[in-house]
Amino acid sequence: MPMFQIGERQIDYSLRRSAKATRASITVTPGSFELLVPEQATDDQIQAVLRRRRAWILETVCAMQERAKAQARVYRFATGAKVPYRGQMTRMTVEPFDGTLVEVSFRNGFMIRMPRDLPEDEADGVIESALRLWLRRRIRDDAKEFVQRHGARNGLKPKGIQIKEQKHMWGSCGKDRQIHLNWHLIFAPRPVLEYAVVHELCHLRHRNHAPEFWSLVASIVPDWEARKSWLDENEHLLGWERLQTA
């Protein structure tokens, strides 16, 4: 990955060309950024964009790194640990049992049953994997529920729903009418997830963000702006960081 030098700071970035892009755009993450340019953009034009936006890039990367520090940190997947779920920090209880696979359920908190003979040095990784799988299944169920609630009656019928690990997007709607959702949306309140699903459903009719698109969104979720604002302001909280102990 190339590096972009700003003063004494070096920032990782990636360059992506697209035949669909009409102008340059930059997507920033806590440690890097992606520069999207039209397919025919020259090296001089690309460098001009980077020079023009260098101060903004540095400020935004630093701001996102500070915000990322607020993300939930998990040292051990054990009783008492908390992870985000539907907009709240949620406690987990871990109990040993005589089964062979980790079992996850939810009753006012995560209830996790762990095989009694699971080696201690493997427990955290196995529990985390099981919890992630449970959450991905949960968001798929929630998304299907929202599609059933809002899709057919508004003439918006997707071919299917796929739950993915998307780096820069909360969702997308392909030309094949498949809706893709970032699984991290399970960490947001259900109304925010509902907005994300409706947003992609509306792209089945309007492929851009023209006024007609937002009018359709508003006809289904009138308070969409508040839901979108929550997502914009709290995206750095949607997930957890597993910290390794020495």
Protein Blocks (a to p, Z undefined) as FASTA:
>chain_A
ZZddehjbccdddddddfkbcbdcddddfkbccddddfklcfklmmmmmmmmmmmmmmmm
mmmmmmmmmpccdfbdcehiacdeehiacdddddddfbfbdcdddehiacddddfklcfk
lmmmmmmmmmmmmmmmmmmmmmmmmmmmmmmmnopacfbdcddddfkbcbdcdfkopacd
dfklmmpcfklmmmmmmmmmmmmmmmcfcfklmmmmmmmmmmlmmmmmmmmmmmmmnccd
ddddZZ
